[in-house]
Amino acid sequence: VQLQACGGGLVQAGGSLRLSCAASGVTFMTYVMGWFRQTPGKEREFVAAVGRIYGTTKYADFGKGRFAISRDNTQNTVYLQMNSLKPDDTAVYYCAASRSSTSREIFTTPLRYEHWGQGTLVTVSS
């Protein structure tokens, strides 16, 4: 299983970025997909997740109204659109996949995810 994340970079506060994560070696639509982020010295924290089929989503409070997660099961790809970025959003962002047997499950804890991408750095300047 491989998850390849990309789309990070340097952006000014108030700007936008779109992260992508392409999955291979999995039956993509059997996996809940999530985004997490981590800064040095802190634990990895939940950002957003999307269910397998119906597009059910869940967001961390800091992302509500600013971030949007989506998936394209035909392209085996999950996206994270991030708008109105703040310096506090600076982190390495990781995509993750969790095998699920139900169509509406969503997981917010890192321990529920078996597969992780390599991370992409997002830096928001003030």
C-alpha angles and dihedrals in degrees: 000000000000129000115189115193124192142156102081123131147122118310135165121248110278092030131115139238133183118212122200131196121192119199127207133176093034138093088244099202092058090064133082107222125213143178123218133175136207138191126194113286094011133098121255109269133205117253107169143328137197128205125241105260118353097051095245107172140194129191139194111248092251090058101047111117093008107056129054125191122199139163138210109207091189091059098035088233136130123199136201116199110197120192134176090024120199131201087251088065090068107121145107107279120212130193119213139187129215123188110233133185095201130065099226104040118121126184127206102178121086092225091068092061119086100184130049137187124227096258133246123230120237117191120185116192123205 
